[in-house]
Amino acid sequence: MTKWEYKFLQIDINLSPILKMARWGVQVPGEKKPRDTMEGVEAYVNDLGKEGWELVTAVNGSEHSGIITRAVLFFKRPAAPSAEKAGE
């Protein structure tokens, strides 16, 4: 039976009615500066794919003002064999 490991990523998209543009943001674990462009978010998600992570589903919503939209992306990949099993 395949065992899986999971990861999730929250993306905030600030839809500014004043600036008439979207500002993206995702805080990547281990990075000090958040990715703040669509291209930066896309690059991070592509890196996850190269590491074997597969997007399973996404859930989105927005705060009551509708200015900030949030999406949570859920990824999975086969878990690495444990050291205990490798020794058998």
ChimeraX attribute file (.defattr): number of C-alpha atoms within 10 A of each C-alpha:
attribute: neighborCount
match mode: 1-to-1
recipient: residues
	/A:1	3
	/A:2	7
	/A:3	9
	/A:4	11
	/A:5	11
	/A:6	14
	/A:7	13
	/A:8	14
	/A:9	15
	/A:10	16
	/A:11	20
	/A:12	20
	/A:13	19
	/A:14	17
	/A:15	16
	/A:16	13
	/A:17	9
	/A:18	6
	/A:19	8
	/A:20	8
	/A:21	10
	/A:22	16
	/A:23	15
	/A:24	21
	/A:25	20
	/A:26	21
	/A:27	16
	/A:28	15
	/A:29	9
	/A:30	6
	/A:31	8
	/A:32	8
	/A:33	11
	/A:34	14
	/A:35	19
	/A:36	16
	/A:37	15
	/A:38	14
	/A:39	11
	/A:40	15
	/A:41	19
	/A:42	12
	/A:43	13
	/A:44	14
	/A:45	18
	/A:46	13
	/A:47	12
	/A:48	17
	/A:49	14
	/A:50	10
	/A:51	10
	/A:52	13
	/A:53	19
	/A:54	17
	/A:55	17
	/A:56	12
	/A:57	11
	/A:58	13
	/A:59	10
	/A:60	12
	/A:61	12
	/A:62	14
	/A:63	9
	/A:64	8
	/A:65	7
	/A:66	11
	/A:67	14
	/A:68	17
	/A:69	17
	/A:70	19
	/A:71	16
	/A:72	15
	/A:73	17
	/A:74	17
	/A:75	21
	/A:76	17
	/A:77	19
	/A:78	13
	/A:79	11
	/A:80	9
	/A:81	10
	/A:82	8
	/A:83	8
	/A:84	7
	/A:85	7
	/A:86	7
	/A:87	6
	/A:88	5
